[in-house]
Amino acid sequence: MSWSGGTFTRTNGTNTGSTLWAQDRDAGTKITATNHDTHDQDLADGINNCLAKDGSNVMTGALDLNGNELILDTDGDTSITADTDDQIDFKIGGVDQLSLTAAKADNLDDIAALTPTDSNILVGDGTNWVLESGATARASLGLAVGSDVQAYDATIVVDADIGVTVQAYDANTAKTDENETITGNWSFSGTVSGIGVTDAERANIKLNSLRIEVLEDDGFNLMVDGFVDAFSDETGIDTATSTNEVYDAAGNFYTNISAPSTAYANAGGQGDRTGSITVTTNRAIDSGTINNLVDGAAGSNSTDAVDFTATGTFWDTGDYIRFDFGSGVKKYIDEVTFAASATPSNGAWKWQGSNDASAWTDLWSGTWGTLNQVFSLTGVSASGYRYYQLISTGSGSGSDLWYQEVTFKIGAGATLTDMTLVSNTVTAEAEPTTVELLVLHKPVDSVTINTDFTAEVSIDGGTTWDSVTLADEGEFSTGVNILRGSADVTARTGTSIEYRLTTANSKEQQAHGTAVAWS
């Protein structure tokens, strides 16, 4: 009988159900080869109708999930669900990313059916998605020539209804302080100037150029009368002329501090460090103390190790083991070894660094599941961190064992020097009178702009330099400020543009990008 209506019922050809052999016994029927073969084949038929989890067979009919979630990845946070009628929900990383309905699918079908012809735009016509170009596209956007916008003409004509006020200039006499209000159809035969962008608008143009460079992970690029450099590589920097600059390829910035050499034998790396490192955890402990992880002993007992409480899923998302090196202390660590009494099975984790135990930088991510596992940290700030923590990023089965000792491959001390960062030369088409400079600057230490951090520009290839007085225009991103200023270079001659950034007074700082423009 096997499967019927989603229920599996056994049979031996004579009797059925969970007591079929008892039924044979009560009926005086002996165990026969025929009945046994029928029963075993019934079991085989039922098993053959099951879907193998190793993928060794395929479905031969529709599978009704009845609204249940289909999990797709190992940590259970990416899935497909249809628990709402006529709707499919896609979850990635534990977050609902897309809900697909018939109406949405119809829209996607409409778009997929379109041919991506060059210079066409995608618009809705009230019913479907369509491609339009030329006059049709302009009309849809409300930009019909002659009715919505004025066609190009060598003579500027302004409609009286617009009510525009411009600063008028004559071809022969510059009226620098006279405002003319256009009330009729005026034509200008001289030179019209004085209409342009503000300083803030120019700064935002440069900032947007830098944002594009950062998003595209691009480095140095030229603009009209200018250039930008997001430091995605060292293309735009004269490394032969610059001094003491340290390029951080992971963070795409220049700094004036270099990472120290590391060793487990350095102070704080191994041995009894309970007097210099405070260890904390938010996980309950069965036996031992958390500071046993840095006591220099690796025994499998409550004196030398720690045994965490094995409840629920053992390790939950957000469980951490944190190491605090103390107020005012930063340590550079590029490798950690975690000794245990047996091989753990702890799931997905991260190593992170922080100086305030609030904002954390990821240094390693992966599976914690190797005996005496060695974790190689990357992207560590050259100045190091006060706090390091190992934090769970997904519930795991865990392992009930003795966690014995944590040792650090630790730096003996970073080197802080004053840096001079000089750009490569860019040739201007004409000799400028003003050079504007924008710098993305991160003050790791307390920094006084124009004293601890200065900027200069040159138009003669670095022979002479003019100071740029920088002003802080606010944050570009967390901790990274926008510094902006300009220099009058009318006393100079040349078209070879460079900038020079200098740190002073042994203050740790980072330069995350620059934008230069001249006129």
C-alpha positions as CSV (number, residue, x, y, z in Angstrom):
1,M,0.0,0.0,0.0
2,S,2.9,2.4,0.9
3,W,2.0,6.1,0.5
4,S,-1.6,7.2,0.2
5,G,-2.8,10.7,0.8
6,G,0.5,11.6,2.4
7,T,0.3,8.7,4.9
8,F,2.5,5.6,4.7
9,T,0.8,2.3,5.7
10,R,2.6,-1.1,5.8
11,T,1.1,-4.2,4.2
12,N,2.3,-7.8,3.8
13,G,-0.3,-8.6,1.1
14,T,-2.8,-10.0,3.7
15,N,-3.0,-7.6,6.5
16,T,-2.2,-3.9,6.8
17,G,-1.4,-1.3,9.5
18,S,1.0,-1.1,12.4
19,T,-0.1,-4.5,13.8
20,L,-0.1,-6.5,10.6
21,W,2.2,-9.3,12.0
22,A,0.1,-9.5,15.1
23,Q,-2.9,-9.9,12.9
24,D,-1.3,-12.8,11.1
25,R,-0.4,-14.4,14.4
26,D,-4.0,-14.0,15.7
27,A,-5.3,-15.5,12.4
28,G,-3.0,-18.4,12.7
29,T,-1.1,-17.4,9.6
30,K,2.6,-18.3,9.7
31,I,5.4,-16.1,8.5
32,T,5.9,-16.9,4.9
33,A,8.4,-15.8,2.3
34,T,5.6,-14.4,0.2
35,N,4.2,-12.2,2.9
36,H,7.7,-11.1,4.1
37,D,8.8,-10.2,0.5
38,T,5.5,-8.3,0.0
39,H,6.1,-6.4,3.2
40,D,9.7,-5.6,2.5
41,Q,9.0,-4.5,-1.1
42,D,6.2,-2.3,0.4
43,L,8.8,-0.6,2.6
44,A,11.2,-0.3,-0.4
45,D,8.5,1.3,-2.5
46,G,7.8,3.8,0.3
47,I,11.5,4.7,0.6
48,N,11.9,5.1,-3.1
49,N,9.1,7.6,-3.1
50,C,11.1,9.8,-0.6
51,L,13.4,12.6,-1.6
52,A,17.0,11.8,-0.7
53,K,18.7,14.7,1.2
54,D,22.1,14.0,-0.6
55,G,20.5,14.8,-4.0
56,S,20.9,11.3,-5.3
57,N,17.4,11.2,-6.7
58,V,15.0,13.6,-8.2
59,M,11.3,14.6,-7.7
60,T,8.8,13.0,-9.9
61,G,5.8,15.2,-8.9
62,A,4.9,18.4,-7.2
63,L,6.1,19.0,-3.6
64,D,3.6,20.9,-1.4
65,L,5.5,22.9,1.2
66,N,2.2,24.1,2.6
67,G,3.7,27.6,3.4
68,N,6.7,26.3,5.2
69,E,10.1,28.0,4.8
70,L,12.8,26.5,2.5
71,I,16.2,27.2,4.1
72,L,19.0,27.6,1.5
73,D,22.3,28.2,3.4
74,T,24.2,26.7,6.3
75,D,23.5,29.3,9.0
76,G,19.8,29.3,8.3
77,D,19.3,33.0,7.4
78,T,18.7,32.8,3.7
79,S,15.4,31.3,2.6
80,I,12.3,31.3,0.4
81,T,8.8,31.3,2.0
82,A,5.2,31.3,0.7
83,D,3.3,31.5,3.9
84,T,1.2,34.4,2.5
85,D,-1.2,33.3,-0.2
86,D,0.0,34.1,-3.8
87,Q,3.2,35.7,-2.5
88,I,6.8,34.5,-2.4
89,D,9.1,36.1,0.1
90,F,12.9,36.0,-0.3
91,K,15.1,36.4,2.8
92,I,18.9,37.1,2.7
93,G,21.0,37.5,5.8
94,G,18.0,37.2,8.0
95,V,16.3,40.2,6.3
96,D,13.3,40.1,4.0
97,Q,14.7,41.5,0.7
98,L,12.0,40.8,-1.9
99,S,8.3,39.9,-1.9
100,L,7.2,38.7,-5.3
101,T,3.5,38.8,-6.3
102,A,1.8,38.1,-9.6
103,A,1.6,41.9,-10.3
104,K,5.3,42.4,-9.6
105,A,6.1,39.4,-11.8
106,D,4.0,40.8,-14.6
107,N,6.1,44.1,-14.3
108,L,9.3,42.1,-14.4
109,D,8.1,40.2,-17.5
110,D,7.3,43.5,-19.2
111,I,10.8,44.8,-18.5
112,A,12.5,41.5,-19.6
113,A,10.7,41.6,-22.9
114,L,12.2,44.9,-23.8
115,T,15.3,45.2,-26.0
116,P,18.0,47.3,-24.3
117,T,18.4,49.7,-27.3
118,D,21.1,52.3,-26.9
119,S,19.9,55.8,-25.9
120,N,16.4,54.6,-24.9
121,I,14.8,55.3,-21.5
122,L,12.4,53.1,-19.5
123,V,9.1,54.7,-18.6
124,G,5.6,53.6,-17.6
125,D,2.7,54.4,-20.0
126,G,0.0,53.8,-17.3
127,T,-0.4,50.1,-18.2
128,N,3.0,48.7,-19.1
129,W,6.7,49.5,-19.1
130,V,7.9,50.8,-22.5
131,L,11.1,52.2,-24.1
132,E,11.1,55.7,-25.5
133,S,13.7,57.9,-27.1
134,G,13.9,61.4,-28.8
135,A,10.9,63.6,-28.8
136,T,8.6,60.9,-27.3
137,A,10.9,60.5,-24.3
138,R,11.2,64.3,-23.8
139,A,7.4,64.6,-23.9
140,S,7.0,61.9,-21.2
141,L,9.6,63.7,-19.0
142,G,7.8,67.1,-19.5
143,L,10.7,68.4,-21.5
144,A,9.1,69.0,-24.9
145,V,11.2,71.4,-26.9
146,G,9.3,74.7,-27.6
147,S,6.6,74.2,-24.9
148,D,8.5,73.0,-21.8
149,V,12.1,73.9,-22.7
150,Q,13.6,76.4,-25.1
151,A,15.6,75.0,-28.1
152,Y,19.2,75.9,-28.4
153,D,19.9,79.3,-30.1
154,A,23.0,81.4,-30.4
155,T,21.0,84.3,-28.9
156,I,19.7,83.9,-25.3
157,V,16.1,84.8,-25.1
158,V,14.3,84.9,-21.7
159,D,10.5,84.9,-21.4
160,A,9.1,87.7,-19.3
161,D,7.0,85.3,-17.2
162,I,10.2,83.6,-15.8
163,G,11.2,86.8,-13.9
164,V,14.9,85.9,-13.9
165,T,17.4,88.4,-12.5
166,V,21.0,88.2,-13.9
167,Q,24.1,90.3,-13.5
168,A,24.6,91.8,-17.0
169,Y,27.9,92.5,-18.6
170,D,28.6,94.5,-21.7
171,A,31.2,93.4,-24.2
172,N,33.2,96.6,-23.6
173,T,32.3,97.7,-20.0
174,A,32.1,95.2,-17.1
175,K,29.2,96.1,-14.8
176,T,30.3,94.3,-11.8
177,D,27.8,95.7,-9.4
178,E,24.6,96.3,-11.4
179,N,21.7,93.9,-11.4
180,E,19.4,94.0,-14.4
181,T,15.9,92.5,-14.3
182,I,14.7,90.9,-17.5
183,T,11.0,91.8,-18.1
184,G,10.7,91.3,-21.8
185,N,12.4,89.3,-24.6
186,W,16.0,90.5,-24.3
187,S,18.8,89.4,-26.5
188,F,22.5,89.6,-25.4
189,S,25.1,90.3,-28.0
190,G,28.0,90.9,-25.6
191,T,29.5,88.6,-23.0
192,V,27.2,87.3,-20.3
193,S,29.1,86.3,-17.1
194,G,28.7,86.3,-13.4
195,I,26.3,83.4,-13.5
196,G,27.9,80.3,-11.9
197,V,28.1,77.9,-9.0
198,T,28.9,78.9,-5.5
199,D,31.9,77.8,-3.4
200,A,29.7,75.2,-1.7
201,E,28.4,73.9,-5.0
202,R,32.0,73.5,-6.3
203,A,33.0,71.7,-3.1
204,N,30.0,69.3,-3.5
205,I,31.0,68.6,-7.1
206,K,34.4,67.5,-5.9
207,L,32.9,65.5,-3.0
208,N,30.5,63.7,-5.4
209,S,33.5,62.9,-7.6
210,L,35.3,61.4,-4.6
211,R,32.2,59.4,-3.6
212,I,32.1,57.9,-7.1
213,E,35.7,57.0,-6.9
214,V,35.2,55.4,-3.5
215,L,32.1,53.4,-4.7
216,E,33.9,52.2,-7.8
217,D,37.1,51.4,-5.8
218,D,38.9,53.6,-8.2
219,G,42.1,55.5,-7.7
220,F,43.4,58.6,-9.4
221,N,41.3,60.3,-12.2
222,L,41.5,63.5,-14.1
223,M,38.7,66.0,-14.5
224,V,38.3,69.2,-16.5
225,D,40.7,71.6,-14.7
226,G,41.2,69.2,-11.8
227,F,41.7,65.7,-10.5
228,V,40.5,63.4,-7.7
229,D,42.2,60.6,-5.9
230,A,40.3,58.2,-3.6
231,F,43.6,56.4,-2.7
232,S,42.3,53.1,-4.0
233,D,45.9,52.6,-5.1
234,E,49.1,54.7,-5.0
235,T,48.9,55.9,-8.6
236,G,48.4,59.6,-7.8
237,I,51.2,59.9,-5.2
238,D,54.9,60.8,-5.8
239,T,56.3,58.1,-3.5
240,A,59.9,59.1,-4.3
241,T,59.3,62.7,-3.0
242,S,56.9,61.8,-0.1
243,T,58.4,60.9,3.2
244,N,57.2,58.6,6.1
245,E,53.9,57.9,4.4
246,V,52.4,54.5,5.1
247,Y,49.8,53.2,2.6
248,D,47.0,51.1,4.0
249,A,45.7,49.0,1.1
250,A,42.9,47.5,3.1
251,G,41.5,50.8,4.2
252,N,42.5,52.9,1.1
253,F,44.2,55.7,3.1
254,Y,47.7,57.1,4.0
255,T,48.8,57.3,7.6
256,N,51.8,58.5,9.5
257,I,52.0,55.4,11.7
258,S,53.6,52.1,10.8
259,A,52.6,48.7,12.2
260,P,55.1,47.1,14.6
261,S,56.7,43.7,14.2
262,T,54.8,41.0,16.1
263,A,55.7,38.0,18.1
264,Y,54.0,35.8,20.7
265,A,57.0,36.4,23.0
266,N,56.4,40.2,23.2
267,A,54.8,41.5,26.4
268,G,51.1,40.7,26.6
269,G,51.4,37.8,24.1
270,Q,51.7,34.9,26.4
271,G,52.2,33.8,30.0
272,D,50.3,35.2,33.0
273,R,48.6,38.4,31.8
274,T,45.8,38.6,34.4
275,G,47.3,41.8,35.7
276,S,47.3,43.6,32.3
277,I,44.3,42.1,30.4
278,T,40.7,42.0,31.7
279,V,38.7,39.2,30.1
280,T,34.8,39.4,30.0
281,T,32.0,37.4,28.5
282,N,28.2,37.6,28.3
283,R,28.0,33.7,28.3
284,A,27.3,31.9,31.5
285,I,30.1,29.8,33.0
286,D,29.9,26.3,34.5
287,S,33.3,26.1,36.0
288,G,36.5,28.1,36.3
289,T,36.9,31.8,35.7
290,I,37.1,33.7,32.4
291,N,40.5,35.3,33.3
292,N,41.9,31.7,33.2
293,L,42.2,32.3,29.5
294,V,45.2,34.6,30.1
295,D,46.8,33.0,33.2
296,G,49.6,31.3,31.3
297,A,48.4,27.8,32.2
298,A,46.6,25.4,29.9
299,G,45.3,22.6,32.1
300,S,41.9,21.0,31.7
301,N,40.5,22.0,35.1
302,S,38.8,24.9,36.8
303,T,42.1,26.4,38.0
304,D,43.7,26.8,34.6
305,A,40.7,26.9,32.1
306,V,37.0,27.8,31.8
307,D,34.0,25.7,31.0
308,F,31.0,27.6,29.5
309,T,27.4,26.6,30.3
310,A,25.9,24.3,27.7
311,T,22.3,25.4,27.4
312,G,20.0,25.9,24.4
313,T,22.1,26.1,21.3
314,F,25.2,26.5,23.5
315,W,26.6,29.5,21.5
316,D,24.1,32.1,20.5
317,T,24.4,35.0,18.1
318,G,26.1,37.9,19.9
319,D,27.9,35.7,22.5
320,Y,31.4,37.1,23.0
321,I,34.7,36.7,24.7
322,R,36.3,40.2,25.1
323,F,39.9,41.2,26.0
324,D,40.5,44.7,27.4
325,F,44.2,45.9,27.5
326,G,43.3,48.9,29.7
327,S,42.6,52.6,29.5
328,G,45.0,54.5,27.2
329,V,46.6,51.2,26.0
330,K,46.4,50.1,22.3
331,K,47.9,46.8,21.1
332,Y,48.6,45.7,17.6
333,I,47.7,42.0,17.1
334,D,47.8,40.1,13.8
335,E,47.4,36.5,15.0
336,V,45.6,34.8,17.9
337,T,45.8,31.1,19.1
338,F,43.0,29.7,21.2
339,A,43.9,26.5,23.0
340,A,41.2,24.0,24.1
341,S,41.0,20.5,25.6
342,A,39.3,19.1,22.5
343,T,38.2,20.1,19.0
344,P,35.4,22.7,19.3
345,S,32.3,22.8,17.0
346,N,31.3,26.4,17.6
347,G,29.9,27.6,14.2
348,A,30.5,31.1,12.7
349,W,32.5,33.8,14.6
350,K,34.3,37.1,14.1
351,W,37.4,38.7,15.6
352,Q,36.9,42.5,16.0
353,G,38.9,45.4,17.3
354,S,37.7,48.6,19.0
355,N,38.9,51.5,21.1
356,D,35.6,52.2,22.8
357,A,33.9,48.8,22.9
358,S,31.1,50.4,20.8
359,A,32.4,50.9,17.3
360,W,34.0,47.6,16.1
361,T,36.2,46.8,13.1
362,D,36.0,43.3,11.6
363,L,39.4,41.6,11.5
364,W,38.5,38.0,10.8
365,S,35.4,35.9,10.1
366,G,35.0,32.2,9.6
367,T,34.3,29.0,11.5
368,W,35.7,28.2,14.9
369,G,36.1,24.5,14.7
370,T,39.8,23.6,14.9
371,L,41.8,22.2,17.8
372,N,44.1,25.0,19.1
373,Q,42.9,27.2,16.3
374,V,45.1,30.0,14.9
375,F,43.2,33.1,13.7
376,S,45.1,35.4,11.3
377,L,43.8,38.9,11.6
378,T,43.8,41.4,8.7
379,G,42.9,45.1,8.4
380,V,44.2,45.9,11.9
381,S,44.9,49.6,12.5
382,A,48.6,50.3,12.7
383,S,48.0,52.0,16.1
384,G,46.2,48.9,17.4
385,Y,43.1,48.7,19.6
386,R,42.3,48.7,23.3
387,Y,39.7,45.9,22.9
388,Y,39.7,42.7,20.9
389,Q,36.8,40.3,21.0
390,L,35.7,37.0,19.5
391,I,31.9,37.2,18.8
392,S,29.5,34.6,17.6
393,T,27.6,35.5,14.3
394,G,25.3,32.5,14.2
395,S,23.9,30.0,16.6
396,G,26.0,26.8,16.7
397,S,25.9,23.4,18.3
398,G,28.9,24.4,20.4
399,S,31.2,22.1,22.4
400,D,31.2,21.4,26.1
401,L,34.9,21.3,26.8
402,W,37.7,23.2,28.6
403,Y,38.8,26.4,26.9
404,Q,42.3,26.7,28.2
405,E,44.4,29.6,27.0
406,V,44.5,32.5,24.5
407,T,47.8,33.8,23.2
408,F,48.5,36.8,21.0
409,K,51.0,37.5,18.3
410,I,51.4,41.1,19.5
411,G,53.4,44.2,18.4
412,A,56.1,45.7,20.6
413,G,55.0,49.2,19.7
414,A,53.9,51.2,16.6
415,T,56.2,53.8,15.0
416,L,54.7,57.3,14.7
417,T,56.5,59.8,12.5
418,D,55.5,63.1,10.8
419,M,54.5,62.4,7.2
420,T,54.8,64.5,4.0
421,L,52.5,63.3,1.2
422,V,53.2,64.8,-2.3
423,S,51.0,64.2,-5.3
424,N,52.2,63.4,-8.8
425,T,52.3,66.4,-11.2
426,V,49.2,67.1,-13.4
427,T,49.6,69.5,-16.3
428,A,46.9,72.3,-16.6
429,E,45.9,73.5,-20.1
430,A,46.4,77.1,-19.0
431,E,48.2,78.9,-16.1
432,P,45.8,79.1,-13.2
433,T,45.3,82.0,-10.7
434,T,43.6,80.0,-8.0
435,V,44.0,76.4,-6.9
436,E,41.3,74.8,-4.7
437,L,42.0,71.7,-2.5
438,L,39.7,69.3,-0.7
439,V,41.0,66.7,1.6
440,L,39.3,63.8,3.4
441,H,41.1,63.7,6.7
442,K,40.7,61.4,9.8
443,P,42.3,62.7,13.0
444,V,43.0,59.6,15.1
445,D,44.6,61.8,17.8
446,S,43.4,65.3,18.7
447,V,44.5,67.5,15.8
448,T,44.6,71.2,15.3
449,I,44.0,71.9,11.6
450,N,46.6,74.2,9.9
451,T,49.0,73.4,12.7
452,D,49.2,69.6,13.2
453,F,47.9,69.1,9.6
454,T,48.8,71.5,6.8
455,A,48.3,71.7,3.0
456,E,50.1,73.5,0.2
457,V,49.8,73.7,-3.6
458,S,52.3,74.3,-6.4
459,I,51.8,75.3,-10.0
460,D,55.5,75.0,-11.0
461,G,56.1,71.3,-10.2
462,G,57.1,71.7,-6.6
463,T,59.7,74.5,-7.0
464,T,57.6,76.9,-4.9
465,W,54.6,76.2,-2.6
466,D,51.7,78.3,-1.5
467,S,49.9,77.5,1.7
468,V,46.2,76.5,1.7
469,T,44.2,77.5,4.8
470,L,41.9,74.6,5.5
471,A,38.5,74.8,7.0
472,D,36.5,71.9,8.5
473,E,33.3,71.5,6.5
474,G,31.9,68.6,8.5
475,E,31.9,64.8,8.2
476,F,32.3,62.8,4.9
477,S,31.8,59.5,6.7
478,T,32.2,58.3,10.3
479,G,35.3,59.9,11.7
480,V,36.5,61.3,8.3
481,N,36.2,65.1,8.0
482,I,36.0,67.3,4.9
483,L,38.8,69.9,4.9
484,R,38.7,72.6,2.2
485,G,40.6,75.7,1.2
486,S,42.2,77.5,-1.7
487,A,45.4,79.4,-2.6
488,D,46.0,82.5,-4.7
489,V,48.8,81.6,-7.1
490,T,48.9,84.8,-9.2
491,A,52.4,85.4,-8.1
492,R,53.6,82.1,-9.6
493,T,54.1,80.9,-13.2
494,G,53.6,77.4,-14.5
495,T,51.0,74.8,-15.3
496,S,52.5,71.8,-13.3
497,I,50.0,71.3,-10.5
498,E,50.8,69.4,-7.3
499,Y,49.7,69.4,-3.7
500,R,51.6,68.6,-0.5
501,L,50.0,67.4,2.8
502,T,52.1,67.4,6.0
503,T,51.5,66.0,9.5
504,A,53.3,67.6,12.5
505,N,53.8,67.3,16.3
506,S,53.6,63.4,16.3
507,K,49.8,63.3,16.0
508,E,48.4,60.1,14.4
509,Q,46.3,61.0,11.3
510,Q,45.0,59.5,8.1
511,A,44.4,61.0,4.6
512,H,41.5,59.2,2.8
513,G,41.3,61.2,-0.5
514,T,41.8,64.5,-2.2
515,A,40.2,66.6,-4.9
516,V,42.0,69.5,-6.7
517,A,40.5,72.1,-9.1
518,W,42.0,75.2,-10.6
519,S,40.8,78.3,-12.5
